Amino acid sequence: MICVYYTIGQTDSRLFLARVLEEYYGIRDAARRLQFNLNGKPYLKDAPVRFNLSHSGDLTIVAAGRHQVGLDVQLRDEKPREALQKRLTPAEQEEDFFRLWTAKEAYVKYRGESLARLLPHLRFEDGTLTEDGAPAPVHLFFGELEGCALCICSEKEENIVFRPV
């Protein structure tokens, strides 16, 4: 199961993540112990939970579970940047931009990679994410929350539970 914790309103996303880890997973001093890999993916050493963080507009969201997870959320009223649109294949230009973009970002965050390094290798066409032409070996969950498109990337299909905080 993947739990998705969210809050609406301006908040410090790192403090929100620490609060979720402390309140729901009993991890003491999460704010102090929180670490980030070279590409900004948050983690805790020796923690029984894997998690990821995203925010857009007034929405801050954390996805947490027993396995690696990637998460992206994008406010739908933000206009897609022209520079990004130019990098899409003709088939990708037919897709819902926000679904496409959250899928790519969630996958990059799942992998703990750099967007600049991995993005040129990814395509999202006909609802399928591929890396270098092969289907990405992950499950993508798409949803909508508070006017935002969201995607959760996990190694397998899992139940998703949403919890407002």
N, C-alpha and C positions, 0 to 999 in steps of 0.2 A: 504494500500500500504506500502511496505517496500522499503526504499531507501538504496542502497548500494553505499557508497562513498569509493573510493580507490585511492591510490597513489603508484607510483612505484619509488623506490629509498630508500636509507636508511633515515629513519625519526624516530623521537621519537613518538611512537604510542599514548601516552597519550596527547601529544601536538596536534597531528593530530585529535584525537577525540574532543578535546576542540575547535579546529578550525572549525570542521564540525558543532558542536553544536552552536557556535557563528554565523557563516556565514549563515547557512541554517535554523536555528531554532530561531535565535535572542536571544539566552541565553547568557546574559552578565556574564563575569568573570567565564566562564565554567571551565577553568583550575584550578582556585582557589576553586570553589564550588564542583568539582568532588569528589565523595566518592566511596569507594569500600567495598563490604561486606566481611565477614570473609574468603570467598573463592576467593576473587579477582574480583568479578563481579562489573563493574562500574555502578554508578547510580547518579542521582541528585534528591534531595528531591523536591517535588512539581513541577516537570517538566512535560510538556505535551507530552514528547517523551520518549520512551523506546529504549535502544540501547545496542549493544554489539560490541566488538572489537577483532580483531585477526590479526596476521601477520605471514608471513613465507617467507623466502628468502628476496627479495626486495619489496614484496607486503605488504602493510598495508591497512586494510579494516575495515569499520564501517558499520553495519546494523542498521537502525533506523526506527521506526514506532510508531504507537499509542499503540501497545500491546507489551507484553513481547517478547523478541527475543533472540535467541542464535545463535552464529556464530563460525565456525571454518574454517580455510584455511590451507592447507598443500602443500608444494612444492612437486611435483610429482617425482623429481629426488632424494629426500631424501630416503634413504633405510629404510624400516620398521625395527624397533629395534627387535632383536631376542627375547628379554624378552616379548615383546607384542605379538609376533606371537605365543609363547608357551601358552598364556592365551586364545587363540581363540578356539572355538569349531571346530570340523571337518567341519561342514557346513559353519562356518564363514571363514575358510581357503580357501573356494572356491570363496568367494566374492572378489571384488576389495578392497584391503586393505585400500586405501585412501578414498574411498567412505564410507566404514565401520567405519574407525577411525574418519572422520569428522562428521559423523552422531552421533556417541557416544559423542564426545566432544561438539558438538553444543547443544545436548540435556542436557548435564551436565551443560553447561554454561547458557542455557535457564532456568534451574531450580535454578541456583545460588548455586549449590552444590559443594562438593568436589569430584574430579575425583577418588580419592582413596576410598571414601565411596560408590559412586554410580556405578562405573565401574563393580564390580563383579555381579551386578544385571541386567546388560544390555547384550542383544544379538542382533546381526544384521544378520538375515538369510533370504534368498530369498527376499532381498530388504526391509524387514520390521524390524523396531526397536521394541524390546520388553523390558519391565522391569518386572522382576520376572514372566516371561511367558505371560504377558498380553501386547497387543499392546500399545505402548506409545501413549497417547492422544494428539498428536501433528501432525503438517504437516511438512514434510522435503522437502526442495528444494535443489536439487543438481545442481552444475554447475562447469564450468572450467573458470579460469581467469589467464592469464599470466603464464601458465604452472603449475598452482596450482588447486587442487581439493578443492571445497568449499561446505559447507552445511549450510543452514539457517534453523533454527528450530523456528516455530511459533505456536500459538494456533490454527490457522486455515489457510487455503490456502489464500494467498494474492498475488496481483501483485507485481513483483519484478522489480525495476528500477535501473540500474547501472549508476553511475555518476563518471567519472574520476575527480579528484581534482588536 
